[in-house]
Amino acid sequence: MRKIDVVLLALVPVLAVALVVVVFGVTANERTQGLVQKIFYVHVPCHFAAFTAFGVTAWKSFRYLATKQLHHDRAAAASAEVGLLFVSLGLLSGMLWARPVWGIWWTWDLRLTTTFILWLIFVAYAILRRSVGDPERRAMLSSVVGLVAFLDVPVVYMANRVKASQHPAPVVGGDEGSGLAPGFALALSLGIVTILVSYVALVRARMRTEELAEQVELAAVQSSFEER
Amino acid sequence: MPLNLWWVVAAWILILGGVFAYGLAQLTRQKRLEKDLVRLRKTR
């Protein structure tokens, strides 16, 4: 394992502990929701990381289509898988937040529905990758899907900006009057940094796993030829 | 413990646990693949 990967993987628990200390030890409770609002500091970063991940997938898919170099496809696939992890965690943490605050686990409002569609698209992307055996055909098909799938990201982002919904209006980058108190903004920033570092560490780990799997496959083919 | 705290604890454990579990799964798989690679290269 490369030194940078060890550093990144070691940084994740350090940042996670710092985030817990800042959110639960330093940041005040929000006035209306109280303690349960602290889910915000991990829920929002999960979606932020998922959007970043799907953006990277789209860019790497485009690079594959332009150059036909398989390492771009590997990066796109790793980013999509980690993005799917984060959008799943974002949806589940949102449900755990919705239950005490709204009294329901889920509602089909625009924000939630478009996020669920995004989740479904990347589940389909994962299924597609597992069902095509030929690496070049798999890369071609999944690059097209990875590129088109990104179109849902701005739709999710705009969903509660263009139409009032059950999901709260955005507190960051929203209308006039939106925004966070400095203490809350600091905790959210640390949450975003923690989750983004986790994203980079996990994508690099996933790519390393894929590289090793390909080496094992190649070695197995070579040894079976030599046995004949 | 107040009821609200359980929701917060559950969400935080889910997210941090999910990240660590995925990372650990990758590292475990890498170890297994490295062993396979060494074994396959030895048999050649």
Interface residues (C-beta under 8 A of the other chain):
Chain A: M1 L9 V12 P13 A16 V20 G34 L35 V36 K38 I39 V42 H43 C46 V82 L85 S88 L89 L92 S93 L96 W97 R99 P100 I195 S198 A201 L202 A205 R206 R208 T209 L212 A213 Q215 V216 A219 A220 Q222 S223 E226
Chain B: P2 L3 N4 L5 W7 V8 A10 A11 W12 L14 I15 L16 G18 V19 F20 Y22 G23 Q26 L27 R29 Q30 L33 E34 D36 L37 L40 R41 T43 R44
